[in-house]
Amino acid sequence: MFQLQILPSAMLDIAQTRFFYEEIEPGLGDRFRDDIFNAIDNLSQYAGIHEIHLGYYRAIANRFHQNIYYKINGDVVTVWRVLDQRFNPKRIREALFNN
């Protein structure tokens, strides 16, 4: 099992996206947050099985179209960013490399 570390940049991504969904429909933001944290929790067992994209492992949380970008160092999984799959690829690169 891996230990999980979530960087402030990923927590900010989650908070901003939760707010976005909550504005669409009350309660939807909480469902988003729960879904994302469930996907992140799964990394404690399944980290490393995902494809590498731009130097990061990329786990896909399909329900809300989010990509979870993470790295593994020993037994620690560090979640760097949680970004919408529909973002412009340039925006994704900038988010990952200007962290």
WOVEN-V737312 format. One record per pair of residues at least 4 apart in sequence whose C-alpha atoms are under 8 Angstrom apart, sorted by the first residue. I is the first residue (numbers start at 1). J is the second residue. If there is no record, write none. Layout:
BEGIN
i	j
I	J
I	J
END
This chain:
BEGIN
i	j
1	44
1	45
1	75
2	43
2	44
2	45
2	47
2	75
2	76
2	77
3	44
3	75
3	76
3	77
4	41
4	43
4	44
4	76
4	77
4	78
4	79
5	76
5	77
5	78
5	79
6	10
6	11
6	78
6	79
6	80
7	11
7	78
7	79
7	80
7	81
8	12
9	13
9	80
9	81
9	99
10	14
10	79
10	80
10	81
10	82
11	15
11	81
12	16
13	17
13	81
13	82
13	83
14	18
14	33
14	36
14	82
15	19
16	20
17	21
17	29
18	22
18	28
18	29
18	30
18	32
18	33
19	23
19	29
20	24
20	29
21	25
21	26
21	28
21	29
21	32
22	26
22	27
22	28
22	29
22	30
23	29
24	28
25	29
27	31
28	32
29	33
30	34
31	35
32	36
32	64
33	37
34	38
35	39
35	61
35	63
36	40
36	61
37	41
38	42
39	43
39	61
40	44
40	68
40	79
42	46
42	47
43	47
43	77
44	77
47	72
47	77
48	57
48	72
50	57
50	58
50	59
51	57
51	58
51	59
52	56
52	57
52	58
53	57
53	58
54	93
56	69
56	70
56	71
57	68
57	69
57	70
57	71
58	67
58	68
58	69
58	70
59	67
59	68
59	69
59	70
60	65
60	66
60	67
60	68
61	65
61	66
61	67
61	68
62	66
65	84
65	85
65	86
66	82
66	83
66	84
66	85
67	82
67	83
67	84
67	85
68	79
68	80
68	81
68	82
68	83
69	79
69	80
69	81
69	82
69	83
70	77
70	78
70	79
70	80
70	81
71	77
71	78
71	79
71	80
72	76
72	77
72	78
73	77
73	78
80	96
81	95
81	96
83	87
83	92
87	91
87	92
88	92
89	93
90	94
91	95
92	96
93	97
94	98
95	99
END
